[in-house]
Amino acid sequence: MTEAQRTRTAFFAMVHRDLLVQWRDRWEFVFRVAMLPFILILTYGFMLPRVGILPESFPTHMFCGMVGMSMVITGIHGTAVPTSMDFHNLREIEDRLLAPVSTRTVTIAKMTVGVLESFIGGLIVLPISLIFMGSSISLELAPHGVLLLILVLILTALLSAALGLLVGTIVKPSQVAAMFPGFLMPVVFLGGIFYTWKQLSPLPVMQVVTLIDPLTWVNEALRAVMTVQVESLPLALTIPGIIVWIAVPGFFAFRRFDRMVYSH
Amino acid sequence: MAQDSILEVEGLTKTFHTKNGVVNAVKGISFNVERGEVFGFLGANGAGKSTTIGMITTQLLPDAGRIVVGGQDLTKNTAEIRRNIGVVAQHNNLERRLTAMENLYFHGRYFAMSKAEIKEKSEDLLQRFGLWERRNDYVGSYSGGMAQRLKIARAMLHDPKILFLDEPTTGLDPNYRQILWDEMLEMNKNGTTIFLTTHYMEEVEHFCSHVAIMKQGSILARGTVQELEEKTGTHSLNDVFLVLTDHDGVDDRKSANGRE
């Protein structure tokens, strides 16, 4: 067996291990991933447009935001919480860190699981959206829409895993409970789920603030691909933006992960 | 250094920076372990034993010094060294939401063992360690002693050339201590070097060919039990330990102000 084959075997075993553990908690996973989109879609995508508080076209605005939010939050949560628990409380990761492969293999396996969970998070939003907003959503794909959509979804999943890994190497298990109000809530509500970036033009300061939120870049890219009739930032800007949001947190996450390996 | 050393440590140093200040956990220690021996690494709590094992087993980065395992320099061939070592930590680092069989399966796959080989060895080890009946239970439901046995079985699965055990018999009842020692001696007979820390002096006296005693990050003495007894003018390893460490019942970590 070559070194590459050994590394590949160990890598897939690490991914398999994480997915098996997640599968054991599958109903908790579905509840955790589906609950926030469900409540937001029920309120903002179904009830408020029906009673006339929001325009009937609002679900079209919101749909892309829901997909983006669900993918980003699920990926962050799915990478950050196990990483933090592994290093600080359970120390279960030690067996993987003693495997005859580079630390990078362990890191990438963790991120891969985050990417897969992020996709599942995106998929879970679809039936909820169809049930509550199906008749109100108007999708108009961009030219080469399917290919662009796949690209944006892959980049979104990578972004969520990179951010999750960074958060997981910063946050201690005792601080996980504070992660939602302190980090995820601002990401969700400043991430352009309910509005496009252009609609914030009367509030230029908020336009700048929301650019600090990675979800803004994701949602604007998804709108540019799936709802071309809605004015959004061009893909030529949002795709590089997402790549920056993968590269920068990813770089620091890898460094912090390496440091954690030798200091936990 | 001797030519048949499986482990060579030179000038190994580790310092921790804590809220309470700087802790010199390991202070430039040097020693070697011969291939095929059972080596006892002794010291009070906080003496620096676990930190030393952590560095030798690639889990901690040394600040200075050189470690050679099986002729491979640790800084250059980390993966190769990991392939040749088995590590049993003091704490429970098993996968609690997996069964015993799954713990062994994944460990074997991390070491690129074939599924058939893992199955065969897992069944054998679980039977020998009295875990066969509970093989499909989640490890989270195991008692401390059962978890300890599984940790040892896991470390043995990939046939390491050198097995590091950090207080392996703590928490085991006398029956399983004996079983563990039988297994370790069997492995040792087949060529595996054993490196262990323990607080049970009688185990060291019976099983270890060489001993090193550590205190506050330094090695105070090395040699066979007999050599150490002669050197200190005592008649048991327990007395050797007490004389050399000037033991007053206080952990080294209190004086070292930090981690072991």
Interface residues (C-beta under 8 A of the other chain):
Chain A: M1 E3 Q5 R6 T9 A10 F12 A13 M14 H16 R17 L20 V21 R24 D25 L90 R91 E92 E94 D95 R96 L97 L98 A99 P100 V101 S102 V261 Y262 S263
Chain B: T57 T58 Q59 L60 L61 T78 A79 E80 R82 R83 I85 V87 A89 H91 N92 N93 L94 E95 R96 R97 L98 E102 N103 F106 H107 R109 Y110 F111 A112 R154
